[in-house]
């Protein structure tokens, strides 16, 4: 997480911390068994962390983050539990960004495919991608050094400026990287 607030780097990037980090800045990580009960527990843990740290997040941003965590943990539980009996959730909070990441040890890199209307599932990553994009953030999937994967989404704490014909209305907003989207 870029603590200066401009761009959340990919996992493994080592940003320089500013001289005086804000009280809510930091990185928190927890693990849980890859079982259905872990989905609401992960959601509550992230919600409680944001509140406890005093993160200046709008309610719609918190809802978006919790939806993303729910979808990503659900995917790990449903599709990776056989090879990954544990799932890790990481929350990195910077001056202008909140980044949530879910990691498991399954090597398969999922794709956000359109599900047909007759299916009752299969839209989780598509939903994560669209919620992230709508909030002005970015998301991606990366391989870990242990052969698994981490799926992350970074959302800005500030409201993105509406885009007009010449681009964003205000250049003072956070710089949104053009990373690939899941």
ABEGO torsion letter per residue (X at the ends): XBAAGABBBBBGBBBBBBABBBAABEBBBBBBBBBAAAAAAAAAAAAAAAAAAGBBBBAAAAAAAAAAAAAAAAAAAAAAAAABABBBBBBBBBAABBBBBBBBABABBBBBBBBBAABABGAAAAAAAAAAAAAGBBBBBBBBAAGBBBBBBBBBABBBBBBBAAEBABAABBBBBBBBBX
